[in-house]
């Protein structure tokens, strides 16, 4: 009988230990769930704070973008206006510089009606022509050389071709029908030429 009591007591002890372990397991699960909820709350708060900061940064960046866009638009309009004014004033300056040449031509035309000395008249026209060529040179206009030059499609425009009088003149410019000009080393007008073949 004593032996029967012993296993019964051991069973009770084992059951109480099992209950303690189970209750402890439930308690530890509750404790674990509570700590997990606290961690989630903290992480949610951090995420909310990060979202708020990112939203604030987005607002700031959008504001900077709008300001920069407005500044660029103002800059574009201002430079366009300045460019138009510069073009107008540059044309005005050019025309002002050509007016003395026009005045000289008018004087030459007046003197032609009463002039009896043709040689003096010719000298006057030659001076006006030299004055005008100087004006063109000062403004970056330069004549394209064509006399005995090799035909170059970059600067010449062949109006016609004729048989070359000698073999060494083949592919060369034989005659210039209309002079060509550079403006600051860029072809402003092609020289119209006759080419030997």
C-alpha positions in Angstrom: 0.0 0.0 0.0 2.8 2.3 0.8 4.0 1.6 -2.6 0.7 2.5 -4.1 0.7 5.8 -2.3 4.1 6.6 -3.6 3.2 6.4 -7.3 0.0 8.4 -6.6 2.1 11.1 -4.9 4.6 11.1 -7.7 1.8 11.4 -10.2 0.4 14.4 -8.3 3.9 16.0 -8.2 4.3 15.3 -11.9 0.9 16.8 -12.7 1.6 19.9 -10.6 4.9 20.3 -12.4 3.3 19.8 -15.7 0.6 22.3 -14.8 3.3 24.8 -13.6 5.2 24.2 -16.9 2.0 24.7 -18.9 1.0 27.7 -16.9 4.5 29.0 -17.2 4.4 28.4 -20.9 1.1 30.3 -21.1 2.6 33.1 -19.0 5.7 33.2 -21.1 3.6 33.2 -24.3 1.6 36.2 -22.9 4.8 37.9 -21.9 6.2 37.2 -25.3 3.1 38.6 -27.1 3.1 41.7 -24.9 6.8 42.4 -25.7 6.1 41.7 -29.4 3.2 44.2 -29.3 5.5 46.8 -27.7 8.2 46.3 -30.3 5.5 46.6 -33.0 4.3 49.8 -31.5 7.8 51.2 -31.3 8.5 50.2 -35.0 5.2 51.7 -36.1 6.0 54.9 -34.3 9.5 54.9 -36.0 7.9 54.2 -39.4 5.3 57.0 -38.8 8.1 59.4 -37.8 10.1 58.4 -40.9 7.1 58.8 -43.1 6.5 62.2 -41.6 10.1 63.2 -42.2 10.0 61.9 -45.8 6.8 63.8 -46.4 8.4 67.0 -45.1 11.5 66.4 -47.3 9.2 65.8 -50.3 7.4 69.1 -49.6 10.7 70.9 -49.4 12.1 69.3 -52.6 8.9 70.1 -54.4 9.1 73.7 -53.3 12.8 73.9 -54.4 11.8 72.4 -57.7 9.0 74.9 -58.3 11.3 77.9 -57.3 14.1 76.6 -59.6 11.6 76.1 -62.5 10.3 79.6 -62.0 13.8 81.0 -61.9 14.8 79.2 -65.0 11.7 80.4 -66.9 12.5 84.0 -65.8 16.1 83.5 -66.9 15.0 82.1 -70.3 12.6 85.0 -70.9 15.2 87.6 -69.9 18.0 86.1 -72.1 15.5 85.9 -75.0 14.6 89.6 -74.5 18.3 90.6 -74.2 19.1 88.6 -77.4 16.4 90.3 -79.3 17.6 93.7 -78.1 21.2 92.8 -79.0 20.2 91.7 -82.5 18.3 95.0 -83.0 21.1 97.1 -81.7 23.8 95.2 -83.6 21.9 95.8 -86.8 21.5 99.4 -85.9 25.3 99.7 -85.3 26.0 98.1 -88.6 23.7 100.4 -90.5 25.1 103.5 -88.7 28.6 102.5 -89.9 27.4 102.1 -93.5 25.7 105.6 -93.6 28.9 107.5 -94.4 29.4 105.2 -97.5 25.9 106.0 -98.6 26.6 109.7 -98.1 29.7 109.4 -100.3 27.7 107.6 -103.1 25.1 110.4 -103.0 27.8 113.1 -103.4 29.3 111.1 -106.3 25.9 110.9 -108.0 25.4 114.7 -107.6 28.8 115.4 -109.0 28.2 113.1 -112.0 25.5 115.3 -113.4 27.7 118.4 -113.4 31.2 116.9 -113.6 33.3 117.4 -116.7 36.4 115.7 -115.5 35.8 111.9 -115.9 39.1 111.0 -114.4 38.4 112.8 -111.1 34.9 111.3 -111.0 36.4 107.8 -111.5 38.9 108.4 -108.7 36.1 109.5 -106.4 34.1 106.3 -107.1 37.2 104.3 -106.6 37.7 105.9 -103.2 34.1 105.2 -102.2 34.6 101.5 -103.3 37.7 101.3 -101.2 35.9 102.9 -98.3 33.1 100.3 -98.6 35.5 97.4 -98.9 37.2 98.6 -95.7 33.9 98.7 -94.0 33.1 95.1 -95.0 36.6 94.0 -93.8 36.1 95.7 -90.4 32.8 93.7 -90.1 34.3 90.3 -90.8 33.4 90.1 -94.5 36.2 88.7 -96.7 36.2 87.9 -100.4 36.7 84.3 -101.5 39.7 83.9 -103.8 38.8 82.4 -107.2 41.5 83.3 -109.6 43.4 80.2 -110.8 42.1 78.3 -107.7 41.2 74.6 -107.6 37.5 74.1 -107.7 36.2 73.4 -104.2 32.5 72.6 -103.6 32.8 73.9 -100.1 33.3 77.5 -101.3 32.5 77.5 -105.0 29.3 76.9 -107.0 29.9 75.8 -110.6 27.5 77.6 -112.9 29.0 75.9 -116.0 32.0 73.9 -117.2 34.0 74.6 -120.4 36.9 72.7 -122.0 40.1 73.8 -120.4 42.5 75.7 -122.6 45.4 73.7 -121.2 45.7 70.4 -119.3 47.0 72.1 -116.1 43.7 74.2 -115.9 41.5 71.1 -115.7 39.5 71.2 -112.5 40.4 74.8 -111.9 38.3 78.0 -111.8 38.6 79.7 -115.1 36.2 82.6 -114.5 34.2 84.1 -111.6 30.7 85.2 -112.5 29.7 86.4 -109.0 32.1 86.9 -106.1 31.7 84.8 -103.0 32.3 86.0 -99.4 33.2 84.7 -96.0 31.7 86.1 -92.8 34.1 85.4 -90.0 35.5 82.3 -91.8 32.0 81.0 -92.6 30.8 81.0 -96.2 28.2 83.8 -96.4 27.8 83.5 -100.2 29.3 80.9 -102.5 31.3 82.1 -105.5 29.6 81.4 -108.8 32.3 80.2 -111.1 33.1 78.6 -114.5 35.2 75.4 -114.2 37.6 73.9 -116.8 37.2 70.3 -117.7 
